[in-house]
Amino acid sequence: MKLKLVCLPASVIALAACASAKPVGDTAATAPTASVSTSGDTGPVVWTGSLQPMQQQSGGLGPTGQNKAFGTVRLASKGAQRTAISLTVSTPLSSSASLNWAVLPGRCGTGALPLVGIERFPVIEIGNNGRGQLDAEMSLELPANGTYHVNIYWATGQQLSDVMTCANLRRG
């Protein structure tokens, strides 16, 4: 008899718990709200950085100098496979020029390959005052995390030795 008395309260508790549950229709209405609030996706992916002068390399034993190039970079995702670019640069150039640039994995000074071919990045047009600004969109999906940098190259250069200025990018 004692066995039946011990089992009876457990079954009564289980039955009471089932009876107090909300109807299926109510929980389905609240499920999307809960999944949106816990997703962690708060908007577009944005990477920013400050362009810094690079140490100029020379083949001789003499001293090296710094290129006087500065500026800012802001990259923001604009939906699937689209990125908005806002880039300003001040260079030591005294005549107009077209400069290549690229986004690469790692930190400044690493010899990695760009996320996409350099020819796909819009060219930065430099005026006679040595300054350039690029506000454009391009086909590029920004990574959500990792370590990345932007290289701006002298003239049509594409190698690590052709880097005029670089910016380590940070998320946010």
C-alpha positions as CSV (number, residue, x, y, z in Angstrom):
1,M,0.0,0.0,0.0
2,K,2.8,2.4,0.8
3,L,4.0,2.1,-2.7
4,K,0.7,3.2,-4.2
5,L,0.6,6.3,-1.8
6,V,4.1,7.4,-2.8
7,C,3.4,7.1,-6.6
8,L,0.0,8.8,-6.3
9,P,1.3,12.2,-5.2
10,A,3.9,12.2,-8.1
11,S,1.3,11.5,-10.7
12,V,-1.0,14.2,-9.2
13,I,1.8,16.8,-9.3
14,A,2.6,15.9,-13.0
15,L,-1.0,16.2,-13.9
16,A,-1.3,19.5,-12.2
17,A,1.8,20.8,-14.0
18,C,0.4,19.8,-17.4
19,A,-2.9,21.5,-16.6
20,S,-1.2,24.8,-15.7
21,A,0.8,25.1,-19.0
22,K,-0.1,27.9,-21.4
23,P,-1.9,27.0,-24.6
24,V,0.3,26.4,-27.7
25,G,-1.0,29.4,-29.4
26,D,0.3,31.8,-26.7
27,T,3.8,30.4,-26.7
28,A,4.1,30.6,-30.5
29,A,3.2,34.3,-30.5
30,T,6.1,35.1,-28.1
31,A,8.8,32.8,-29.6
32,P,9.9,35.2,-32.4
33,T,10.4,38.1,-29.9
34,A,12.6,35.9,-27.7
35,S,14.7,34.7,-30.6
36,V,15.3,38.3,-31.9
37,S,16.3,39.6,-28.5
38,T,18.9,36.9,-27.9
39,S,20.4,36.8,-31.4
40,G,23.2,39.4,-30.6
41,D,23.0,40.9,-34.1
42,T,22.6,44.6,-33.4
43,G,23.1,46.1,-36.9
44,P,25.6,46.3,-39.7
45,V,29.2,45.2,-39.4
46,V,31.5,48.3,-39.2
47,W,35.3,48.4,-39.2
48,T,37.2,51.6,-38.6
49,G,40.9,52.6,-38.5
50,S,43.4,55.4,-38.7
51,L,45.9,55.5,-41.4
52,Q,49.5,55.8,-40.1
53,P,52.8,56.6,-41.9
54,M,54.8,53.6,-42.9
55,Q,58.6,53.3,-42.5
56,Q,60.1,53.8,-46.0
57,Q,62.4,50.9,-46.9
58,S,65.6,51.6,-48.8
59,G,68.1,49.2,-50.4
60,G,71.2,51.0,-48.9
61,L,72.6,51.2,-45.5
62,G,71.5,54.8,-45.0
63,P,68.7,55.9,-42.8
64,T,65.1,55.2,-43.6
65,G,62.4,57.9,-43.4
66,Q,58.7,58.0,-42.8
67,N,56.1,58.7,-45.4
68,K,53.9,61.6,-44.3
69,A,50.5,60.0,-45.0
70,F,47.6,60.1,-42.6
71,G,43.8,59.6,-42.8
72,T,40.8,57.6,-41.7
73,V,38.9,54.5,-42.9
74,R,35.3,53.4,-42.2
75,L,33.8,50.3,-43.8
76,A,30.2,49.3,-43.1
77,S,28.1,46.4,-44.4
78,K,25.1,47.5,-46.5
79,G,23.3,44.1,-46.8
80,A,24.3,41.0,-48.6
81,Q,27.7,41.3,-50.3
82,R,27.8,45.2,-50.2
83,T,30.1,47.5,-48.3
84,A,30.0,51.3,-47.9
85,I,33.5,52.9,-47.9
86,S,34.5,56.2,-46.4
87,L,38.2,56.8,-46.8
88,T,40.2,60.0,-46.4
89,V,43.9,60.3,-46.9
90,S,46.5,63.1,-46.8
91,T,49.7,62.2,-48.7
92,P,53.1,63.8,-49.4
93,L,52.2,63.9,-53.1
94,S,52.3,67.3,-54.8
95,S,50.5,66.2,-58.0
96,S,47.3,64.3,-58.8
97,A,47.5,60.5,-58.7
98,S,45.4,57.4,-58.5
99,L,46.1,55.1,-55.6
100,N,45.2,51.4,-55.2
101,W,44.1,50.1,-51.8
102,A,42.8,46.9,-50.3
103,V,41.5,45.2,-47.1
104,L,43.8,42.4,-46.0
105,P,43.7,39.9,-43.1
106,G,46.1,40.4,-40.2
107,R,47.8,43.5,-38.9
108,C,49.8,46.2,-40.8
109,G,53.0,44.8,-42.2
110,T,51.8,41.3,-42.9
111,G,52.2,40.0,-46.4
112,A,48.7,38.5,-46.7
113,L,46.5,38.5,-49.9
114,P,43.6,40.9,-50.0
115,L,40.0,39.7,-49.3
116,V,39.2,40.2,-53.0
117,G,41.4,41.2,-55.9
118,I,42.9,44.7,-55.7
119,E,41.4,45.6,-59.1
120,R,37.9,45.3,-57.4
121,F,38.6,48.1,-54.9
122,P,37.7,51.6,-56.2
123,V,40.7,53.8,-56.9
124,I,41.4,56.7,-54.6
125,E,41.9,59.9,-56.6
126,I,44.5,62.2,-55.1
127,G,44.3,66.0,-55.9
128,N,47.2,68.4,-56.5
129,N,47.1,69.2,-52.8
130,G,48.0,65.6,-51.8
131,R,44.5,64.8,-50.4
132,G,42.0,62.2,-51.5
133,Q,38.6,61.1,-50.4
134,L,36.6,58.1,-51.4
135,D,32.9,57.6,-50.6
136,A,31.6,54.6,-52.5
137,E,30.0,51.2,-52.3
138,M,31.5,48.0,-53.6
139,S,30.7,44.3,-53.8
140,L,32.4,42.9,-50.6
141,E,31.0,41.0,-47.7
142,L,32.7,42.2,-44.5
143,P,33.8,39.6,-42.0
144,A,32.1,39.9,-38.6
145,N,35.3,39.1,-36.6
146,G,39.0,38.6,-37.0
147,T,42.0,40.9,-37.5
148,Y,42.2,43.1,-40.7
149,H,44.0,46.1,-42.0
150,V,43.8,48.5,-45.0
151,N,46.9,49.1,-47.2
152,I,47.1,52.2,-49.5
153,Y,49.7,51.7,-52.2
154,W,52.0,54.1,-54.1
155,A,50.7,54.6,-57.6
156,T,49.7,51.3,-59.1
157,G,51.6,49.2,-56.6
158,Q,50.2,46.0,-55.1
159,Q,53.1,44.6,-53.1
160,L,54.0,44.9,-49.4
161,S,57.0,47.0,-50.5
162,D,54.6,49.4,-52.3
163,V,52.5,50.3,-49.2
164,M,52.4,54.1,-48.5
165,T,50.2,54.0,-45.4
166,C,48.2,51.4,-43.5
167,A,45.4,51.2,-40.9
168,N,44.7,48.4,-38.5
169,L,41.0,48.0,-38.4
170,R,38.9,47.5,-35.3
171,R,35.3,46.4,-35.1
172,G,32.7,48.9,-34.0
